Structures are given as structure tokens and as C-alpha cells.
Amino acid sequence: MTGKKLGVGVLGAHTWAEKAHLPGYANDPRVDLVAVCDVVPERAAAMAKMFNIRKVYTKPEDLIADPEVQMVDVCTPTDTHYALGMAAIEAGKHVLCEKPIARSATEAFALARAAEAAKVRTKVGFTFRYSPALRQIRAWIEDGTLGEIFHIHGLEQNSQFLDPYFPLRQVPQGADFQPKHPIPMSIVGYGSHLVDLVRWMGGEYKAVVSSMSNYMVERTVRGYEGLQKINVDDGTVALVEFASGAQGMLQTSIVAVGNYPGIEIRVYGSKAAAVGRLVTERGIAETLHFATADKVEFEPVTLPDSHFPPGTSLRTEWRELYYRNLVRLWIGEILENRPPEGDFLDGARSQEIVDACVMAHVERRWVDLPLYPDA
Ligand SMILES: NC(=O)c1ccc[n+]([C@@H]2O[C@H](COP(=O)([O-])OP(=O)(O)OC[C@H]3O[C@@H](n4cnc5c(N)ncnc54)[C@H](O)[C@@H]3O)[C@@H](O)[C@H]2O)c1
């Protein structure tokens, strides 16, 4: 420990900042929580009090310009990410941004390239990369324990929006609610994580085919009165061909009965297989099971302490567990000059794959990747 601290400023002081980002910073002794900003002043003031943050801003440009802020955390609604992320990069700050990092893959690639040119570090809020179980699976892929990878299955599904009176968020203002094809919803909100997790495990995608479905014909939508007839994708399934030759199957759903976060990753290789299940049950955040070609019965695995931030366990609430791990590794990347992981280029690739899934559904065909080879 060098005693070096990183000055952090957080934009957006609402639900996800309170449950995930701020507990992550507040528990890391290498972080100096300099400032918080929200366009709703009471929210910023409440978070400053709760997490002992020194300065409160209501204009994001003031936080970004603060010389004590070395890293800007963008935890605001999706349609603000690009402008805030770009402003922070242009000010020479390191940036963490929630997913998706922009409204389109084109914008996301522009952010990644701008950060590269400005030589600043970036990180996407890909929460589940920081699950101890999924980090163990990834380590087994890297060290050859699983052998050649044949199949990867990824699910992100829970019942968050099964109740039509639970308002949909992140619907762009002025959107056409009844387009011919569903407005991408589960494939963006959940899919941006899932396609990234599966790419992290299986490498680059070669092609995808998919099907998107709407089940809840009427819903409440944040910012609108009463029930709305709205055609969104409540669930998407996709098949993947990886460049390596491996096969993948994906499902995202916001109407599948089950608890949060509802992620399951199964990886089957020539030597062994692993199943990580991130579904909080009986107070336990996640489980990992492992089988080998000789001993095909899956057995539970005890996860090594090194995958957990100090003071956490599988009984830590999942948002806090994963975000404390994300912050621990992210601060280490910056202060100890470690290789980047889950950065804006990964965020842009994730948006490109989501776009390919949507295109495959709309055009009823396999879509080759990369979609934007020059981006
Ligand atoms: N990684 C994950 O697993 C995960 C989970 C949940 C949410 N998220 C993402 O986190 C982000 C925040 O989610 P949330 O549920 O807290 O959203 P929210 O809408 O509840 O809160 C966002 C806050 O940002 C403030 N805000 C809006 N524009 C701003 C601006 N220009 N400058 C400063 N503040 C501004 C709003 O007033 C609000 O208080 C979203 O992008 C969401 O998609 C990610």
C-alpha cells in the first residue's frame, strides 16, 4: 500500500449510486470521495451526508472541472452518458460510466477512441464481471482447466418488470410506443451485460441470430400517466457462433419469474465444465459448480478469498458485493497502472453485438460481426 489516494466525483445521486457505486467508494481506503452532483439538489445533499462526501454540486460541469476530482463516475440516465463521459475525457479525467455508455454503438466507439487519444482510463459498470464465481470461471478458462471451450450458455432473467404497474425506465422521450418491431429493452438493459459476459468468456463473436418478443401489451412508463400500449422486447433469445468455433446460447428476460440479478453462465470445455449462478437465494448471493470429464457429477466449489473485497462474503448483498469488487479492481488499475478490463472499448463491442441481435430479429437472418469494422 503506497498511501496514494484517488479523488473521485460522482454524477447522479439516486438509486444505483446509493446501492452500488457509493458503498464501493466508501469502503475503499484508497478513495477520496471529493464530490457528488445531481441536478436535483436534495438528492446530492442526501448522498453527501450518507457517505461523508466533501463537496456538493448541481452542475456536472462544475464537478468535472474540480481539480481535486481525478476520476468522474457517471451514474445518470442512459441518454446523458455520452455527453457527460465525453466532457470528462476532454477534461483529462479517468471515467467510469454506467452501461450502456452511449445511445448508439457509434457514439460508444467515439468515446472509447477519445479516451485512448486523451490517455485516460475508462471502465464500464459491467457489474457481473466482478462476481467471485464468474471471475473463477474466467480464471479456469485462462489457465486451461476447462480445456477447449465448446459451449457457453448465458441467461440474465428475473421478474423485475412482470408487474405492468412497475414503471419502465430508460424509454427515450418522444419514442414511438407502437413500432412494428419491439423497442429494444431487455436486450439493452440486461443484454448489454450478458453479451459482454459471454464475450469475456468465449472471445469475439462471429455471428448471431435472435428472436425478440413482447408479452406485456400495456405498461406504466416513467414520465407518463396511466397504462400505455407499448411494444418492448420483454425477452430475447439468441444463438452465437464464436470466432473460436465455440457455440453460444443467450436469453434475456425482464418477465421471467425468479430473483435478482438472475444471471447464469454455463461453460462446457473438453476437460471440465462450470456453472455460475448469480441468483440470491436463502441469503446467498451466488453459487459455483464444477464437473470434470472423469467426475461428471457437478460439485459445489468454495470460492477463494482473493475474489472477495475485504469484509465481504457471499452473504453481502449482491449489488454491494459486486460493486465493491469492481471499485477495488478499478482503483488498482489506475493507481497501480494495471491492464484495463471491461473498458469503453468493451462497452462499445457490447453495444455492437446488441445491435446485431436486434438486426437479426428485424431482418430474420444471421448477422455477421463485427458490424462496424472501421469503428
Ligand atoms: N450496472 C448495473 O447493473 C446497473 C443497475 C441499475 C442501473 N444501472 C444504470 O445506472 C444509471 C443510473 O441508474 P438509476 O436507477 O440510479 O437512475 P435514476 O434515474 O434513478 O437516477 C439518476 C440520477 O441522475 C440525476 N441526473 C440526471 N441527469 C443528470 C446530469 N446531467 N447531471 C447530474 N445528475 C443528473 C437524476 O436527477 C437522478 O437523481 C443508469 O444508466 C442505469 O442504466 C446499472
The ligand as an ORCA input file, in Angstrom:
! r2SCAN-3c Opt
* xyz 0 1
  N     -24.689     -1.867    -13.872
  C     -25.867     -2.234    -13.416
  O     -26.053     -3.401    -13.082
  C     -26.955     -1.196    -13.289
  C     -28.080     -1.420    -12.466
  C     -29.022     -0.383    -12.338
  C     -28.861      0.809    -13.029
  N     -27.763      0.955    -13.843
  C     -27.545      2.209    -14.609
  O     -27.156      3.238    -13.691
  C     -27.604      4.519    -14.152
  C     -28.372      5.209    -13.025
  O     -29.467      4.388    -12.654
  P     -30.526      4.853    -11.524
  O     -31.504      3.717    -11.421
  O     -29.836      5.353    -10.323
  O     -31.202      6.074    -12.314
  P     -32.135      7.229    -11.723
  O     -32.807      7.822    -12.906
  O     -32.940      6.703    -10.578
  O     -31.078      8.283    -11.114
  C     -30.265      9.075    -11.923
  C     -29.953     10.396    -11.201
  O     -29.170     11.203    -12.100
  C     -29.612     12.540    -11.993
  N     -29.240     13.240    -13.224
  C     -29.860     13.231    -14.430
  N     -29.170     13.969    -15.327
  C     -28.079     14.435    -14.666
  C     -26.979     15.258    -15.044
  N     -26.848     15.710    -16.298
  N     -26.039     15.560    -14.112
  C     -26.157     15.104    -12.843
  N     -27.184     14.344    -12.413
  C     -28.121     14.001    -13.321
  C     -31.119     12.431    -11.787
  O     -31.640     13.603    -11.201
  C     -31.190     11.213    -10.852
  O     -31.151     11.593     -9.496
  C     -28.454      4.227    -15.416
  O     -27.665      4.427    -16.560
  C     -28.808      2.745    -15.289
  O     -28.963      2.110    -16.546
  C     -26.829     -0.003    -13.968
*
